[in-house]
Amino acid sequence: MAGPEIPPSLVTDSRTRNESVVAWRDFPWWLVAIFLFLGVMTYLIITDEEVNQAFVFIFPGITTTLYLTLGGFGLALVFGLLAGLGRISQNGLIRNIAITYVEFIRGVPTLVLILTLAFVIVPAVSASIGIDNRDVSIELRAILALAIIYGAFLAEIFRAGIESISKGQMEAARSLGMTARQSMQYIILPQAIRNISPALGNDFIAMLKDSSLASVLAVRELTQRSRLHAGSTFRFPEAYLVIVFLYLAMTITLSLLLRWYERRLRVGER
């Protein structure tokens, strides 16, 4: 015996309600919360004298922060690519040197490495090549430290990207008469870099945040300037809320741009 017949209109209304509930839950509330905080801080910077003073003092440090990040990441890409190629090298000596570099860096805390590289390694290398240690600026030491540290992490990203490309690509390139170097340069690396570009973007954002560790070297980036302002005025809430605002504004902007780029990549692969 058949059960009671359900009117089509009720089925349609129920489905519509369920879809609206799912869409409501999928709404990016986290983004609303972040923009609400940024909006409140913008209002305070404009209207509150103490917050405005903190902002005016701290904001110039953004130039140094971006300088450290861009310089460090540019060098880290070079170190990471070389170490990544070394990790897959057929030469045992080169491969072991690359593995030692990666594992050594990954096994020591970042802050300890920055202090060691800035105050131990740089002076030792400067003395060995005849350069006065005082001629090496503290900003350059911070950039070198960040580059060497992040180069080890980027090496694994490059290695994974290269190994994700089918071996048939290399074989096809070699069959066309290309050398191993040409095949890697013109065939494998362009495809690998496209695959790992989102991961590289994430590491760039991570370096932007980790550039704050350069404050232990007294580099006057955002964190150091906020510490100086808080120490001289004893306005700790204003100083540290302003620096949170600045870092969050930069990272959320970069994160949204990275998500847009990832969507473009997925559309291009269809």
C-alpha positions in Angstrom: 0.0 0.0 0.0 1.5 3.3 -1.0 2.2 6.0 1.6 0.8 9.5 1.6 1.8 11.6 -1.4 4.0 14.5 -0.6 3.1 17.7 -2.6 6.0 18.8 -4.8 5.9 22.3 -3.4 6.8 21.0 0.1 9.7 19.0 -1.3 11.0 22.1 -3.1 10.6 24.4 -0.1 12.4 21.9 2.1 15.3 21.6 -0.3 15.5 25.4 -0.6 15.6 25.8 3.2 18.4 23.2 3.5 20.4 24.9 0.7 20.1 28.3 2.4 21.2 26.8 5.7 24.3 25.2 4.1 25.1 28.5 2.3 24.7 30.4 5.6 27.1 28.1 7.4 29.6 28.3 4.5 29.7 32.1 4.7 33.3 33.3 5.6 32.5 34.6 9.0 36.2 34.5 9.9 36.8 37.1 7.2 34.0 39.3 8.6 35.6 39.1 12.1 39.0 40.1 10.8 37.7 43.0 8.8 35.6 44.1 11.8 38.8 44.2 13.9 40.7 46.1 11.1 37.8 48.6 10.9 37.7 49.2 14.6 41.4 49.8 14.7 41.3 52.1 11.7 38.6 54.1 13.6 40.7 54.3 16.7 43.8 55.3 14.8 41.9 58.2 13.4 40.0 59.3 16.5 42.1 58.2 19.5 45.2 60.4 20.1 47.2 57.8 22.0 46.6 55.1 19.3 47.3 57.6 16.6 50.7 58.5 18.2 51.6 54.8 18.4 50.7 54.3 14.8 52.7 57.4 13.6 55.8 56.1 15.5 55.5 52.4 14.5 54.3 52.7 10.9 57.7 53.8 9.3 59.0 50.4 10.4 56.9 48.8 7.6 59.6 49.8 5.1 62.2 47.9 6.9 59.9 44.9 7.4 59.2 44.7 3.7 62.9 45.2 2.9 63.8 42.3 5.1 61.0 40.1 3.7 61.6 40.8 0.0 65.4 40.6 0.3 65.4 37.5 2.5 62.8 35.7 0.3 64.7 36.5 -2.9 67.9 35.0 -1.6 65.9 32.1 0.0 64.6 31.2 -3.4 68.1 30.9 -4.7 69.3 28.8 -1.8 66.2 26.7 -1.8 66.5 25.9 -5.5 70.1 25.0 -5.3 69.5 22.8 -2.2 66.4 21.3 -3.8 68.4 20.3 -6.9 71.1 19.0 -4.6 68.6 16.8 -2.8 67.8 15.0 -6.0 71.3 15.0 -7.4 72.9 11.7 -8.5 76.2 12.9 -7.0 76.4 11.5 -3.5 78.6 14.3 -2.1 76.3 17.1 -3.4 73.2 15.2 -2.2 74.6 14.7 1.3 75.7 18.3 1.6 72.2 19.4 0.7 70.6 17.0 3.1 72.9 18.1 5.9 72.0 21.8 5.2 68.3 21.1 5.3 68.3 18.9 8.3 70.6 21.1 10.3 68.5 24.2 9.7 65.2 22.4 10.5 66.6 20.9 13.7 67.5 24.3 15.4 65.0 26.9 16.6 64.7 29.9 14.2 65.5 32.5 16.9 68.7 30.6 17.9 69.7 30.4 14.2 69.2 34.1 13.7 71.4 35.0 16.7 74.1 32.4 15.6 74.2 33.5 12.0 74.3 37.2 12.8 76.8 37.1 15.7 78.9 34.0 14.9 78.8 33.0 11.3 78.8 36.5 9.7 81.8 37.7 11.8 83.7 34.5 11.0 83.1 34.7 7.3 83.9 38.5 7.3 87.2 37.9 9.0 88.1 35.0 6.6 87.6 37.2 3.5 89.1 40.3 4.9 86.0 42.4 5.5 85.6 44.5 8.7 82.7 42.9 10.7 81.4 46.4 11.5 80.9 47.1 7.8 78.2 44.4 7.6 75.0 46.1 8.6 72.6 44.5 11.0 69.8 44.6 8.4 72.0 42.6 6.0 72.7 40.1 8.7 69.0 39.7 9.3 68.3 39.2 5.6 71.1 36.6 5.3 69.8 34.8 8.4 66.2 34.7 7.1 67.4 33.6 3.6 69.5 30.7 4.9 66.8 29.6 7.3 64.0 29.7 4.8 66.2 28.3 2.0 66.1 25.0 3.8 62.3 24.9 3.9 62.0 26.0 0.3 64.5 23.3 -0.7 61.9 20.6 0.3 59.2 22.5 -1.6 61.4 22.6 -4.8 62.3 18.9 -4.4 58.7 17.9 -4.0 57.7 20.0 -7.0 60.4 18.6 -9.3 59.6 15.0 -8.2 55.9 15.7 -8.9 56.7 16.0 -12.7 56.4 12.7 -14.6 59.7 11.1 -15.5 58.4 10.8 -19.0 58.9 14.6 -19.4 62.6 14.3 -18.8 62.8 11.3 -21.1 61.0 13.1 -23.8 63.2 16.1 -23.5 66.3 14.0 -23.7 65.0 12.2 -26.7 64.7 15.5 -28.5 68.5 16.1 -28.0 68.4 18.3 -24.9 71.0 17.9 -22.2 70.0 17.1 -18.6 70.6 20.7 -17.7 68.5 22.0 -20.6 65.7 19.6 -19.8 65.6 20.7 -16.2 65.8 24.4 -17.0 63.3 24.5 -19.9 60.9 21.6 -19.3 60.9 20.4 -15.7 61.4 23.6 -13.6 58.7 25.7 -15.3 56.1 23.1 -14.6 57.4 22.4 -11.1 57.4 26.2 -10.2 53.8 26.4 -11.4 52.8 23.5 -9.1 54.6 24.9 -6.1 53.7 28.6 -6.5 50.9 28.4 -3.8 53.3 26.9 -1.3 55.9 29.5 -2.1 53.3 32.2 -1.5 52.5 30.7 1.9 56.2 30.7 2.8 56.5 34.3 1.7 53.7 35.2 4.2 55.4 33.1 6.9 58.6 35.1 6.3 56.8 38.4 6.5 55.7 37.3 10.0 59.0 35.8 11.0 60.8 39.1 10.0 59.6 40.3 13.4 62.3 38.1 14.9 64.9 40.5 13.5 63.9 42.7 16.5 66.3 40.7 18.6 69.1 42.1 16.5 67.7 45.7 17.2 66.6 46.1 13.6 64.0 48.9 13.6 61.3 47.0 11.9 57.7 47.0 13.1 58.1 44.9 16.2 61.2 46.8 17.4 59.5 50.1 16.9 56.5 49.0 18.8 58.7 47.8 21.7 60.5 51.1 21.7 57.2 53.0 21.8 55.8 50.9 24.5 59.0 51.2 26.6 59.1 54.9 26.3 55.4 55.7 26.8 54.3 52.7 28.8 51.3 52.6 26.5 51.5 48.8 25.9 47.9 48.2 24.6 48.1 51.0 22.0 51.6 49.9 20.8 50.8 46.2 20.5 47.3 46.6 19.1 48.7 48.8 16.3 51.4 46.2 15.4 48.8 43.5 15.4 46.7 45.7 13.1 49.6 46.3 10.7 50.7 42.7 10.4 47.1 41.4 10.1 46.4 43.9 7.3 49.4 42.8 5.4 49.0 39.1 5.8 45.2 39.0 5.2 45.7 41.0 2.0 48.4 38.6 0.8 46.4 35.6 1.8 43.3 36.8 -0.2 45.6 37.4 -3.2 47.1 34.0 -2.9 43.6 32.4 -2.7 42.6 34.3 -5.9 45.7 33.1 -7.6 45.1 29.4 -6.6 41.5 29.7 -8.0 43.0 31.0 -11.3 45.4 28.1 -11.4 42.6 25.5 -10.9 40.5 27.2 -13.6 43.5 27.0 -16.0 44.0 23.3 -15.3 40.4 22.4 -16.3 
